[in-house]
Amino acid sequence: MGYKSDTIAAISTAMTTSGIGIVRMSGEEAFSIIDRIYRGKKEKKLSSEKSHTIHYGYIVDEEAEIDEVLVLLMRGPHSYTGEDTVEIDCHGGVYVTKKILETVIKYGARPAEPGEFSKRAFLNGRMDLSQAEAVIDVINSKNEYALKSSVEQLKGAVKKKIDVIRNDIIYHTAFIETALDDPEHIEIDGYGKKLKVVVDENLLRIKQLLDTADDGRVMREGIKTVIVGKPNAGKSSLMNVLVGEERAIVTDIAGTTRDVLEENIQLQGISLNIMDTAGIRQAEDLVEKIGVDKAKLNAGQADLIIYVVDASLPLDENDYEIIEMIKDKNAIILLNKTDLSTVITKQMLKTKIEKPMIEISAKEETGIHELENTLKDMFYHGNVSFNDQVYITNIRHKTALKAAYESLMKVNDSIENQMPEDFFTIDLMDAYEALGSITGETIGEDLVNEIFSKFCMGK
Ligand code: GDP
């Protein structure tokens, strides 16, 4: 029982010149359209070929040959969308791929909306919503950790965890409702006590998932990092070392506001999004360097603060102010300029603040490897294995988990206050619905449309 629909088509590869381009079609007409525009060596129509086969030939519009292609046939339901799907691999020029798309549209397909292939996969039950969302995350992954965790989600890791909780909830809700309908045969007195054990267990499960949410965001988006330190401590020098290292890949990310820029740096698979680097990197030309005030502003939103201390000079007021500011935050202290004779030591700083400390020299580029290792320890507790760990990386999922958690807490309140049993079921069902919104089982059409509209074209 599928979701019946017209035939959609899109270019699934990037719109730049490349080796190959892929035009994809999905829907009831996909095979009959390809029959009319494909010409191979054999007379046989592609629609009578076996599923999951590849065919060499030409795309033609009546007599005109458009390109030499490979055509992949995937018959529903064994395709990404669950529908009959045809993929045309052509030469990767922008013009030629567009021309092929135009041809399939001319013969009856319609241009797909962004994410429409994945939306159909969801509507046809090929994957749940958390898996579909993982598809975008895989595409957008910026580092190894993000990719691994998205691939786990794609395999249905989140859904599995959610299903366990939902099954528990629905079982007990059904039991209570049945008992209330048939009090003569089903005993429900004292059920609250039993239910509380189940609710507590599921509260714990939800909490464990929620606990991964912040790590999850860090993995997906990178660690929001702010570099602080008094003027001349060596912030811009450090930045330049990090950016200049061969291992660093640098891209500019436009921030949410115009003047906050982030620079993404990859250190051994860890992404640091260093905020306000525009300011830091230009600092050498500015009379007033990025100071404590600006840092304060950014530090509030940061996952990590890197505090650069000029170890060749005594601490001053600026330093004391920064130390106060970062006391309760995730921070790493870098004692810079250790190539010079130093007056600040780790021991001395330790009497003032307890944070990981590393001696570096931005000038001589020493200590950077240790910085990377410390970062790894801080955020991934050494070497995280993703095999059995599910990370919540999606804000929507986090919100739903929180709602479910609150509803289950209400069930516990009702049990404690000895409320009638039908009170339990109302909140149990709220939790059930909230969790179902993660997998897409209880979700409105508008939200589904909104989620898939964030996909890229052709996916
Ligand atoms: P910022 O104001 O914190 O961004 O500091 P800069 O990176 O502009 O550095 C201030 C000055 O300290 C510059 O002249 C740098 O060359 C120098 N400097 C930075 N790091 C080191 C270091 O590790 N050793 C030495 N000897 N000088 C450094």
Residues whose N, C-alpha, C, O or C-beta is under 5 A from the ligand:
A	BS01	GDP	K230 P231 N232 A233 G234 K235 S236 S237 L238 I280 A283 K289 N336 K337 T338 D339 L340 I360 S361 A362 K363 E364
